[in-house]
């Protein structure tokens, strides 16, 4: 198991996810954090982008998932993100945190979220 990590934090995407009908109709802000686990020694030694994970490409993948399909649950959204990142990035494992900013609750809450970790194995 590797201890090398690439972190992407604070990715902001407007999208339509949620259980309530108005959440499907009007885009709302979501924040995504990712931690990708991979062996990065070759990239560190060679200083070559082709030897590592291209985090720009990962961001594009995540935005496509978040904007492309509407999910009722944050858990389902986070799972879809994790599976896409694992299948297309070269990461051995990924931790995904998804937060819905200003959720539609009676009390003031700045965000609600889920975090999950998935591996290739």
NORLINTA-V369856 format. One record per residue. PHI is phi in whole degrees, -180 to 180 (* if undefined). Layout:
PHI + PHI
This chain:
* + -86 + -112 + -80 + -139 + -118 + -114 + -125 + -126 + 74 + -68 + -107 + -138 + -90 + -158 + -118 + -130 + 151 + -87 + -75 + -55 + -68 + -71 + -83 + -91 + -121 + -64 + -134 + -80 + -127 + -120 + -128 + -118 + -131 + -131 + -100 + -101 + -160 + -83 + -112 + -60 + -62 + -64 + -64 + -77 + -94 + 57 + -119 + -58 + -68 + -96 + -136 + -91 + -80 + -69 + -64 + -66 + -64 + -59 + -61 + -60 + -66 + -60 + -61 + -67 + -64 + -84 + -85 + -135 + -97 + -113 + -75 + -111 + -62 + -59 + -68 + -63 + -62 + -63 + -62 + -63 + -60 + -65 + -66 + -64 + -65 + -78 + -125 + -114 + 93 + -73 + -86 + -156 + -145 + -109 + -120 + -120 + -120 + -123 + -93 + -82 + 51 + -66 + -78 + -121 + -66 + -92 + -74 + -135 + -71 + -165 + -127 + -163 + -133 + -134 + -141 + -126 + -130 + -125 + -68 + -73
